[in-house]
Amino acid sequence: MMDAFERFGLLINDRIVRTPLAIASMAGIVDAGYVLKRADHIGMACIGGYSVDQPTMDASKAVSAEGNRKEFLYDDPVKELKTQVALLEKSPVVTGINLRGSEPESYAAIARSLGDGVVYEIDAHCRQPAMVAAGCGEHYLKKPADLLAVVRALKSEGVTVSVKIRAGVAEDDRQLARKLWKSGADILHIDLMDFGSPKLRQIRNSCPLLLIANNSINTFERMREMLSHGADMVSLARKSDERTLSGLDAAISRYAAEEGWYNSPKQLCRGGDIRALAFCCMPVKECPLIPTLSRIGLPKEEYIRLKLDTVKGTPLEEGKQTCFGSLAWCCKTSSPCMFRDMTLKQQNIAKKDYMRMKRELSDTIMSRVFHDMPSDESS
């Protein structure tokens, strides 16, 4: 598992995530048995959705009775969830449970019963009319104050919280992401619908939450598109068959081993998110860098000092023959640059190691942006 951490650097609920692939919940389908059949190719699974109080359990029965979709039906949600979690206890997969409840206390009660060994995912995604009428699913996106109350209730129990949303339903997904972060959420699981990578980039630029991108991500090209625009992981639902998962797992593992930074962003001038500040040069010309610094409230002088201070004493400090005298200002390895490559060769730095160091630089910049100063929600 340490190899996985060196490759991806992903920790969820204090557990190493072996690959940035997750299974998203599908009511009536994704349970422990479904996950265990695919455990060799995933890092996380959100089982469920499970209705956890009387209004949502009644809604599940109503949905099931219509005959259009399956539901998990039971009389005792705690007993059922304990059974499912126990089956996954020895699995290498990080377990999340996708929950549908109508009140904050419904979620908190489940967390008290099950403890902190799982990730609690709030279902703010379901659009079945019976569920919305019961006060869960997309109800929470229309009434974000209710959703934030659920997040706070779960966090008061000391557990890891994920929120599954459907993009484009809330009034402003960027504002919602920031409010979820400020309320204590740890993970934002986003069904991007038809919005694609631009929406993901906006959300990435609005919060430091771990982001899981979802919806029709079943090819490596699509997976890379999501990762390069801000996703930390991607999830599959209907296409979470073993063949698709094993192919994606092998491809991203190979890419990470060869490139060094598995979800490296596009450069800022090519539509990248603000993690790409690690690749930007000095703010001396008209390009997307200067307006981006202005939007996130990072003065040019502080940006310069931040990068130089961060790389001090590291191989990135070197590079007298580069454009600005340090690898701190150099672009990603997919962009041709003879001066950068000359420096890397002279310093005996492999390109994948250079990219790993750029990721560390990016992490420092992101920490500064989101934890040390206010950030605007602009894209």
N, C-alpha and C positions, 0 to 999 in steps of 0.2 A: 504493500500500500504506500510505502514511502516513495517508490518510483512514481506512483500516481500523483502524489503531492508535489514532487519535483517537476513533474510534467505539466500539471494544471493549477496547482496551488489553491485548490478548492477545499474549504472547510464549511460544513453545515452542521449545526448542533454539536460542535466539537468533534465531528467525525470527518475523516478524509473522504472526499468524494472521488471515486476511482475514474470516472469519466464524466464529461459535461453533458451527458444524455440522461433525460428523465422520462418517465412515463406519466402522462397526465391522467387525472381521474376520468372515468366514464361510468356513470351511475349504472349499477347492476352488472358491471363487467369487470372493472379493475379491483380485484381483491388480492389477498396474499397469494393464492394459488396462481393467479395470472402473473403476478410479479416474479414469483420463484422460477417460473419457466423461462424468464428473460433475464434473470439476475446476473448472468455472465457478461451482459452487454450494456448495463445501465449503472448510473451512479446514484440515482434517487428515483423514488416512485411515490406518487400521491394516490393512495387507494381511496376509493369512494366514488361519488359523493355519498356520505352518510348523513341522513337526517337525524338530529339529536334531541328534538323536543316534540311535544305533541302536535303543534301546528304543522311542523315540517314533515313529521311521520305521516300525518293525515294527508298532506299534499303528495307524498310519495305514493301512497295507496291510490290516490285519485289519478295520478299520472300513469301508474301501472295499469289501472283498470281501463284506461283509454286504449290500451293495447299498442301504442305507438313506440314505446321504449321500455326498457327494463329499469327496475329499481331494486335497491337493497331493502328488503322488508323484514322487520323484526319487531319484537315487543320491548326489548331491553337494549338500548344502544350501547350502554357501558359494557354489558356482557359480550355483545357482538364485537365491539372494538377491541376489547381485551383479548379475545380469541384470535382476531386477525393480527394484532401486534405481536402476540406470542409466537405465531407461526413465522414471523419475519425477524425474530429476535437475533438469530444467529446468521442472518443473511448479511453480505457485505454492502447491501443497498441501504442508503439512508431512507428511512421510512417517514413519509408524510401522510397525514390523514385529512382528506378534504371533507369539511364539515358544513352542514347547512342547518342553521339555527335561527330562531326568530328574536332572541334576546341575548344580550351580553352574558348573562348568568348561565345560559344554556351551554355556551362554549367554556366558560370558566369551570363549570361543574365537571365537564368531560376532562379538562386538564387536571383538575384535582384528583380525579379517579385514575387517570392513566400515567400521570407524572411527566417528567421532562425528557423522556427517552425518544420522543417522536416530534416531528414538526407538525404544528397545527395550522392547517390551511383553511382560511375563511373562504367559503364559496360565495363570491360576489359576482359570479359569472353566469349561473343558470338563468335561462330566460323562459322556462316553462311557466305559463300563467299561474298555475296553482302554487308554485314555489314563490313567485314574486308576490302573490296575494298573501302568502303566509308570512311575508316579511323578510325573505332572504334572497339570495341570488342577485339579480339586477336591481332589486329594491335598494340594495346598499349603494349602488352607483348613482341612483337618483336621490338618495338620502345619505350623503357621505357622513353626516354627523353620527348616524346610527352605526356606520361601518367603523368609524374611529373609536366609538365606544366599545365595540367588540374587540378591536385591537388592544385597547388599554386594559380591558378585562382579562384577556389572555396573558398579556405581559405582566399583570399583577400576580400571576401564578408562576412567573419565572420560566416561561417556556419560549421556544423559538416559534415565531409567527410568520407565516406566508399568507399572502392575499392573492387570490386568483380573480382577475378582472377581465372584462371584455372591452377592448379599446373602442373609443368612439361613443360610449354610452354616457359616461360622466360628462359634466359640462366642460371640464378641462382636465385631461389626463395628466398633464404636467403638474398642475396644482394638486391634484389628488395624490400623485406619487409623493410629492413633498410633504403633504399632510400625513400620509401613512408613515413615512420615515420619521417625522417628528413625533408621531404618536407611539412609536416603538416597533413597527413592523421590521422584519429582518429580510424578507424575500418578497419580491413582486413577480407574480406569474402572469404573463400577459398573453391573452388570445388576441393576436394582432388583426384578426379578421382580414379585411382587404387593404389595410393601411400600410403594411410592410415596414421596411427598414427606416423610412423617415420618421415614423411615429416612435419607433424604438429609440432612435437617436435623440429625439426630443426628451423622452423620459430619462434616458441615460444622463443627459445634461441637466436634469432637474433633481436628481437624488443619487446617493451612493449605495442604494439597496442592491443586493444580489438580484439580478434580473434573469428570469427564465422566459425565453421567447417560445410561443406556441402558435400553431396553425399552419398546416401544410408544409412542415419542414421535414421532408423525407428524402432529400438528396444532399450530398455533401456540398454542392454549390450553394444551395439554399441555406444550409447550416452555416457555412462560412460567411454568407451575407449577413446573417443575424449576429454572429459573433463579432464581425468587423464593425457593426454599428451599435455595439453596446451590450449585447447579451453575454452573460457569464455561462449560461447553459441553454439548451433547447429541449423542448419536450415534445413527445409524440403521443397521439391518442389513437385514432383509427388505424394509422399505419404503424403501430407499435408491434409489428410482427418480428419474429426472431431474425429473419433474413435482413430486413431493413436495419434493425438495430445493430446487428453484428457488423454490417457494412459501414455504417456511420461511425461506430466505435473504433473500428480498425483504421478508418481514414483519418479521424481527428487525432488518434494516438500517433499515427505516422507523421502527420503534419506537425504536431507539437514537438516530436523528437527532432524533426528536421529544421523547423523554423524557430523554435525557442519560446515563442509567445503565441499560444494557441488561439487567442481571441484578440490579436493585435488589431487596433483600429485602422481604418483608412486614414491617410494624412488629412489634416484639417482642411487644406486647400482642395481636397478631393472629396469633401463631404463627410469627413470623419467626425466623431464625437470628441468631447473635450479631453478624453484620455490621450488623444493625439498631440496634446501640447508637449509631450515628451519628445516628439519628432520635429517640433517647430524650431526655426532659426531665431536669431535676434529680431526683435520687433523694430525693424528699421525701414520697412517698405510697405506699400499699400497691398495688403493681402488679407485673408480672413482672420489672421492672428489678432491684429489690433482691435477690431470690433468684438471679437470673442473675449479678449481680456477685459474689455470695457463692460460687456454683458455680465460676466461672472464676478465683477468687482475686484479684479486683480490688477493693480497698477503695473505698468511696464517695468518700472524699476524693481518692484518686488518679484515679478516673474523672473527677471534676469538673476536677481540675487538668490531666489529659491532654487533655480536650476544649478547655478554654480556651487552653492553651498551643499546641495544634495550629492553632487558628483565628486566633491572634494575628497581626495584620497582614494578614489576608485579609478579603474581603467578609463572611465568615461571622461575623466578630467583631461586626458591626453588629447593630442591632435593639433599640433602647431600648424601643420600644413592644411588643415581643413578651413572652411570659409571663415569661421569665427574663432578659430584657435582651440576648440574643444569638441569632443564627440558629443557633448551635451546638446549641441545645436544641430546634430546630423539627423538625416531622415532615415526611414525604415529601409531594410535591406532589399525590399522589392523595387526600390527606386535606384537606378544606376548612379553611382558617384565614385569616381576614381580616387578622389582625395580621402573619402571615408574608408574605402576599401584598402587603400595604401596604408592608412594608419592602423587599421585592424590587422593587416598582415605584419606590419612592423612590431606591433604589440603582441603578436601571436594570440589574437582574440578571434575565436570562431564566430561566425555571423550569428549562430543560434545563441551563443553566450552574450553577444552584444544586445540581441533582442530581449534576453532575460533581464539584463541590466536596465534596458529602456522600460521594461515593465515595472521594475522597482522604482524607477524615477517617476513613472506615471502614477503609481500608487501614492507616492509622497505628494505629488501635485494634487491629486484628487482629495487626499486627506485635508490638505490645506484649503482647498476650495470649499469643501462641504462642512468642515468642522471648525475652521478658524475664521471664517468670514462669511457674510451673507451672500447668497447666490440667486441670481435672477432666473426665471423659468424659461427664458427665451431659448429657441432652438439654436 
